[in-house]
Amino acid sequence: MGIKGKIAQPAKQDAGGEHKIFVLLQMGEYLMKKLLASTILVAGIVGFSGMASAAECGDVTIASMNWQSAEVLANLDRLILTEGYGCKAELISGDTVPTITSMIEKGEPDIAPEGWVDFLPDVVAQGTKEGKIVSVSKALSQGGVSGWWIPKYIADAHPDIKTIADALKHPELFPAPEEPGKGAVVNGPAGWGGTRVTTQFFKAYGGEKAGFVLVDSGTSAGLDGSIAKAYERKEGWMGFYWEPTALLGKYEMVKLGHGVPFDEAEWKRCNTVESCADPKPNEWPKDNVETLVTKPFADRAGPALDYLKARSWTNETVNKLLAWMTDNQATGEAGAKYFLKNNEDVWTKWVSPEAAEKIKAAVK
């Protein structure tokens, strides 16, 4: 009975108590609705912000140049901008001169990931001055590197060989395949700029007087094949090559020094002019390889531009990636995905933490 009495007591309270309970219930319901509305509002703002960010980036066209390193970089940019920054990115075919010219004259494509700007310095300078294009980063942090190379096992066995002049003292280490007793400097195919410079350097450094002959490789495949053959047999080889390339990702080569500082006037006067009879020794300048974007894209890209400003990789990184692509007959897209899966320590430094998580999830 006592228990029943205690339970029954609240029922005997006046109507004011019931009203207070009703009011409290209404207030609770009101506060819950306000809280829910606020949550929806915040979510909407965040969602709108994300949509606005994606809208800022919007449609993006990326030039995919017709060589391996440029192709994989274009695919890498497409994946990162699409998955990490909500851009609607697509690739279009391109090449250095027509792409950069089109960016300046027509405002498209939006991005040239690997622009070898030294091929048309005046055009790039004028486009930059007029505010048509912007260089946002060095695509290759070390630049494009050309010169005369020897296998690393030769350099290790003969530490005194540091420069072209040093190597030319040892024709016995770099035997000419068809001229016994002479050394060989292997040149690139006819028509290449590097082939012309190598011909002039052979004159400048006294290659013939030192007991060497200049060997025509005939084709790009012939040049690559001569290095591969020498390397597999652990034979001597010296000649023209460049990086980044798949071949230097597979075979360790050492670039010879030139023993003199770069002289731009001499480079233009004679080192690059095959008909010039009296070339002087000179440094082989590195090519500036930059990421170019149109000014309208730079103005609207937002966080996507921050990525492009940060994105730069070394020749060694690119060499290894290209070697994997070649060995596996991989496309630029496959190469980009392989890089993202296996080099998080490199590319996560280019993007925001939020973008990094999205990209990792997309390429699992």
C-alpha positions as CSV (number, residue, x, y, z in Angstrom):
1,M,0.0,0.0,0.0
2,G,2.8,2.4,0.8
3,I,4.3,1.7,-2.5
4,K,1.0,2.3,-4.3
5,G,0.6,5.5,-2.4
6,K,4.0,6.9,-3.3
7,I,3.4,6.1,-7.0
8,A,0.0,7.6,-6.9
9,Q,1.1,10.9,-5.4
10,P,2.1,12.8,-8.7
11,A,-1.3,12.1,-10.1
12,K,-2.8,14.2,-7.4
13,Q,-0.7,17.3,-8.3
14,D,-2.5,20.4,-9.6
15,A,-3.0,21.2,-13.3
16,G,-0.1,23.7,-13.2
17,G,2.4,20.9,-12.8
18,E,0.9,19.1,-15.8
19,H,1.2,22.4,-17.8
20,K,4.9,22.8,-16.8
21,I,5.6,19.2,-18.1
22,F,3.8,20.0,-21.4
23,V,5.7,23.2,-21.8
24,L,9.0,21.5,-21.2
25,L,8.1,18.9,-23.7
26,Q,7.3,21.6,-26.3
27,M,10.6,23.4,-25.6
28,G,12.5,20.1,-26.0
29,E,10.8,19.5,-29.3
30,Y,11.5,23.0,-30.5
31,L,15.2,22.8,-29.5
32,M,15.5,19.5,-31.3
33,K,14.0,21.0,-34.5
34,K,16.4,24.0,-34.2
35,L,19.4,21.6,-33.7
36,L,18.4,19.5,-36.6
37,A,17.9,22.6,-38.8
38,S,21.3,23.9,-37.8
39,T,22.9,20.6,-38.6
40,I,21.3,20.6,-42.0
41,L,22.4,24.2,-42.6
42,V,26.0,23.4,-41.7
43,A,26.0,20.3,-43.8
44,G,24.5,22.3,-46.6
45,I,27.2,25.0,-46.3
46,V,30.0,22.4,-46.3
47,G,28.4,20.6,-49.2
48,F,28.0,23.9,-51.1
49,S,31.6,24.8,-50.3
50,G,32.7,21.5,-51.7
51,M,30.6,22.0,-54.8
52,A,31.9,25.5,-55.2
53,S,35.4,24.3,-54.9
54,A,34.7,21.7,-57.6
55,A,32.9,24.3,-59.7
56,E,35.9,26.6,-59.4
57,C,38.1,23.9,-60.9
58,G,35.4,22.7,-63.3
59,D,36.3,21.3,-66.7
60,V,40.1,21.1,-67.2
61,T,42.0,20.1,-70.4
62,I,45.5,18.7,-70.0
63,A,47.9,18.3,-72.9
64,S,49.4,14.8,-73.2
65,M,52.6,15.1,-75.2
66,N,53.7,12.3,-77.4
67,W,56.7,11.0,-75.4
68,Q,56.7,8.7,-72.4
69,S,57.5,11.0,-69.5
70,A,55.1,13.7,-70.6
71,E,52.3,11.1,-71.2
72,V,52.6,9.6,-67.7
73,L,52.7,13.1,-66.0
74,A,49.6,14.2,-67.9
75,N,47.8,11.0,-66.7
76,L,49.0,11.6,-63.2
77,D,47.7,15.2,-63.2
78,R,44.3,14.0,-64.5
79,L,44.0,11.4,-61.8
80,I,45.0,13.7,-59.0
81,L,42.9,16.6,-60.1
82,T,39.8,14.4,-60.7
83,E,40.0,12.2,-57.6
84,G,41.6,14.6,-55.2
85,Y,40.2,18.0,-56.2
86,G,36.9,17.3,-57.9
87,C,37.9,18.6,-61.3
88,K,36.4,17.2,-64.5
89,A,39.8,16.7,-66.2
90,E,40.4,15.3,-69.6
91,L,43.5,14.6,-71.8
92,I,44.0,16.0,-75.2
93,S,46.8,15.2,-77.6
94,G,49.6,17.7,-77.8
95,D,53.2,18.5,-78.6
96,T,55.5,21.2,-77.3
97,V,55.3,23.9,-80.0
98,P,51.6,23.6,-81.0
99,T,50.4,23.2,-77.4
100,I,52.1,26.2,-76.0
101,T,51.2,28.3,-79.0
102,S,47.6,27.3,-78.7
103,M,47.6,28.1,-74.9
104,I,48.8,31.6,-75.7
105,E,46.6,32.3,-78.8
106,K,43.4,30.3,-77.9
107,G,43.5,29.9,-74.2
108,E,43.5,26.1,-74.4
109,P,44.4,23.5,-73.2
110,D,44.5,24.6,-69.6
111,I,47.6,22.8,-68.6
112,A,50.8,21.7,-70.3
113,P,52.4,19.4,-67.6
114,E,55.8,18.9,-69.2
115,G,56.7,22.0,-71.2
116,W,60.2,22.1,-72.6
117,V,60.2,25.8,-72.8
118,D,63.7,26.2,-74.1
119,F,62.5,25.0,-77.5
120,L,60.6,28.3,-77.9
121,P,61.9,30.7,-75.3
122,D,60.8,33.9,-77.1
123,V,57.2,32.6,-77.5
124,V,57.0,31.6,-73.8
125,A,58.5,34.9,-72.7
126,Q,56.0,36.9,-74.7
127,G,53.1,34.8,-73.6
128,T,54.1,35.3,-70.0
129,K,54.6,39.0,-70.4
130,E,51.2,39.4,-72.0
131,G,49.5,37.5,-69.1
132,K,48.3,34.6,-71.3
133,I,50.2,31.8,-69.6
134,V,51.8,31.2,-66.2
135,S,54.7,28.9,-65.3
136,V,53.6,27.4,-62.0
137,S,56.4,24.8,-61.3
138,K,59.4,23.0,-62.6
139,A,58.0,19.7,-63.8
140,L,61.5,18.2,-63.7
141,S,63.3,19.6,-60.7
142,Q,66.7,18.9,-62.2
143,G,65.7,19.9,-65.7
144,G,66.2,17.8,-68.8
145,V,69.8,16.6,-68.8
146,S,71.7,15.8,-72.0
147,G,75.4,14.9,-72.5
148,W,78.0,12.2,-72.9
149,W,77.5,9.2,-70.6
150,I,79.5,6.1,-69.6
151,P,78.4,3.0,-67.7
152,K,78.6,3.2,-63.9
153,Y,80.8,0.1,-63.7
154,I,83.4,1.8,-65.9
155,A,83.2,5.0,-63.8
156,D,83.6,2.9,-60.6
157,A,86.6,1.0,-62.0
158,H,88.3,4.2,-63.3
159,P,87.6,7.0,-60.7
160,D,90.0,9.2,-62.6
161,I,87.5,9.6,-65.4
162,K,85.3,12.5,-64.5
163,T,85.1,14.6,-67.7
164,I,84.9,14.2,-71.5
165,A,88.6,15.0,-71.7
166,D,89.5,12.3,-69.1
167,A,87.5,9.7,-71.1
168,L,89.2,10.6,-74.4
169,K,92.6,9.6,-72.8
170,H,91.4,6.0,-72.8
171,P,90.3,4.8,-76.3
172,E,91.0,1.2,-75.1
173,L,88.2,1.4,-72.6
174,F,85.6,2.3,-75.3
175,P,86.5,0.2,-78.3
176,A,85.1,1.0,-81.7
177,P,83.2,-2.1,-82.9
178,E,84.5,-2.0,-86.5
179,E,87.8,-0.2,-86.1
180,P,90.3,-2.2,-83.9
181,G,92.6,0.0,-81.8
182,K,90.3,3.0,-81.8
183,G,87.8,4.2,-79.3
184,A,84.2,5.1,-80.1
185,V,81.8,7.9,-79.3
186,V,78.3,6.8,-80.2
187,N,76.1,9.5,-81.6
188,G,72.3,9.9,-81.9
189,P,70.3,9.6,-85.2
190,A,70.6,12.2,-87.9
191,G,68.5,15.3,-87.4
192,W,68.4,15.3,-83.6
193,G,69.7,18.5,-81.9
194,G,71.7,16.3,-79.5
195,T,73.4,14.6,-82.4
196,R,74.5,17.9,-83.8
197,V,75.9,19.1,-80.5
198,T,77.7,15.8,-80.0
199,T,79.3,16.1,-83.5
200,Q,80.5,19.6,-82.5
201,F,81.8,18.5,-79.1
202,F,83.7,15.6,-80.8
203,K,85.5,18.3,-82.8
204,A,85.9,20.7,-79.8
205,Y,87.5,18.0,-77.5
206,G,89.7,16.6,-80.2
207,G,88.1,13.2,-80.4
208,E,89.8,12.2,-83.7
209,K,93.2,13.3,-82.5
210,A,92.7,11.2,-79.3
211,G,92.2,8.1,-81.4
212,F,88.3,8.0,-81.4
213,V,85.8,7.7,-84.2
214,L,82.2,9.1,-84.1
215,V,79.7,6.2,-84.6
216,D,76.3,6.9,-86.2
217,S,73.7,4.9,-84.2
218,G,71.2,5.2,-87.1
219,T,68.0,5.2,-85.1
220,S,66.8,5.8,-81.6
221,A,66.4,2.0,-81.2
222,G,70.0,1.6,-82.5
223,L,71.3,4.0,-79.9
224,D,69.4,2.3,-77.1
225,G,70.5,-1.1,-78.3
226,S,74.1,-0.2,-78.3
227,I,73.9,0.8,-74.6
228,A,71.9,-2.3,-73.7
229,K,74.4,-4.6,-75.5
230,A,77.4,-3.0,-73.8
231,Y,75.8,-3.1,-70.4
232,E,74.7,-6.7,-70.6
233,R,78.3,-7.7,-71.6
234,K,79.9,-5.3,-69.2
235,E,81.8,-3.6,-72.0
236,G,82.9,0.0,-72.4
237,W,80.5,2.5,-74.0
238,M,80.6,6.3,-74.4
239,G,78.2,8.5,-76.2
240,F,75.2,10.8,-76.3
241,Y,72.1,10.3,-74.2
242,W,69.7,12.2,-72.0
243,E,67.3,11.9,-69.1
244,P,64.7,11.3,-67.9
245,T,64.4,8.1,-69.9
246,A,63.4,4.5,-69.4
247,L,66.8,3.3,-70.4
248,L,68.6,5.2,-67.7
249,G,66.1,3.8,-65.2
250,K,67.2,0.3,-66.2
251,Y,70.9,0.8,-66.7
252,E,73.0,3.0,-64.4
253,M,75.0,5.5,-66.3
254,V,77.2,8.4,-65.3
255,K,77.2,11.7,-67.1
256,L,80.7,13.0,-67.9
257,G,81.6,16.6,-66.9
258,H,82.7,19.1,-69.5
259,G,85.5,20.7,-67.5
260,V,84.5,24.3,-68.4
261,P,81.7,26.6,-67.4
262,F,78.8,27.3,-69.7
263,D,79.3,29.9,-72.4
264,E,76.0,30.9,-74.0
265,A,77.6,32.9,-76.8
266,E,79.8,29.9,-77.8
267,W,76.8,27.6,-77.5
268,K,74.8,29.6,-80.0
269,R,77.8,30.5,-82.3
270,C,79.3,27.1,-82.9
271,N,78.3,24.2,-80.5
272,T,74.8,24.0,-82.0
273,V,75.8,24.8,-85.6
274,E,77.1,21.7,-87.5
275,S,78.8,23.7,-90.2
276,C,80.9,25.6,-87.7
277,A,84.5,24.5,-88.1
278,D,86.0,25.7,-84.8
279,P,83.8,24.8,-81.8
280,K,85.2,25.2,-78.3
281,P,84.7,23.0,-75.3
282,N,81.5,24.0,-73.4
283,E,79.0,22.9,-70.8
284,W,75.8,21.3,-72.2
285,P,73.1,23.4,-70.6
286,K,70.1,21.8,-68.9
287,D,66.7,22.2,-70.5
288,N,64.1,24.0,-68.4
289,V,61.1,21.8,-68.1
290,E,58.1,23.6,-66.6
291,T,54.4,23.2,-66.0
292,L,52.5,25.9,-67.8
293,V,48.9,26.9,-67.3
294,T,46.7,29.5,-68.9
295,K,46.0,32.6,-66.9
296,P,42.2,32.1,-66.8
297,F,42.7,28.6,-65.3
298,A,45.3,29.9,-62.8
299,D,42.7,32.5,-61.7
300,R,39.9,30.0,-61.1
301,A,41.7,26.8,-60.1
302,G,41.9,27.4,-56.3
303,P,43.4,24.4,-54.4
304,A,44.1,22.6,-57.7
305,L,46.7,25.2,-58.5
306,D,48.3,24.6,-55.2
307,Y,48.9,21.0,-56.2
308,L,50.4,22.0,-59.5
309,K,52.7,24.5,-57.8
310,A,54.0,21.8,-55.5
311,R,54.2,18.9,-58.1
312,S,57.8,18.4,-59.2
313,W,59.8,15.2,-59.5
314,T,63.4,14.2,-59.9
315,N,64.9,12.5,-63.0
316,E,65.8,9.5,-61.0
317,T,62.1,9.1,-59.9
318,V,61.0,9.4,-63.5
319,N,63.7,7.1,-64.9
320,K,62.6,4.3,-62.6
321,L,58.9,4.8,-63.4
322,L,59.6,4.8,-67.2
323,A,61.7,1.7,-66.9
324,W,58.8,-0.1,-65.2
325,M,56.4,1.1,-67.9
326,T,58.7,-0.1,-70.6
327,D,59.2,-3.5,-69.1
328,N,55.5,-3.9,-68.5
329,Q,54.4,-2.3,-71.8
330,A,52.3,0.0,-69.6
331,T,50.2,2.9,-70.8
332,G,50.5,6.4,-69.3
333,E,47.4,5.8,-67.1
334,A,48.7,2.5,-65.8
335,G,52.1,4.1,-65.1
336,A,50.3,6.9,-63.2
337,K,48.4,4.5,-61.1
338,Y,51.5,2.4,-60.4
339,F,53.3,5.6,-59.2
340,L,50.4,6.6,-56.9
341,K,50.3,3.1,-55.3
342,N,54.1,2.8,-54.9
343,N,55.4,6.3,-54.2
344,E,53.1,7.8,-51.5
345,D,56.2,9.3,-49.8
346,V,56.7,11.5,-52.9
347,W,53.2,12.5,-54.1
348,T,51.5,13.0,-50.7
349,K,53.7,16.0,-50.2
350,W,52.1,17.7,-53.3
351,V,48.5,17.5,-52.1
352,S,46.4,18.3,-49.1
353,P,45.7,15.5,-46.5
354,E,42.1,15.4,-47.6
355,A,43.0,15.1,-51.2
356,A,45.5,12.4,-50.4
357,E,42.9,10.2,-48.7
358,K,40.6,10.5,-51.7
359,I,43.3,9.6,-54.1
360,K,44.5,6.6,-52.1
361,A,40.9,5.3,-52.0
362,A,40.5,5.8,-55.8
363,V,43.6,3.8,-56.8
364,K,43.3,0.9,-54.4
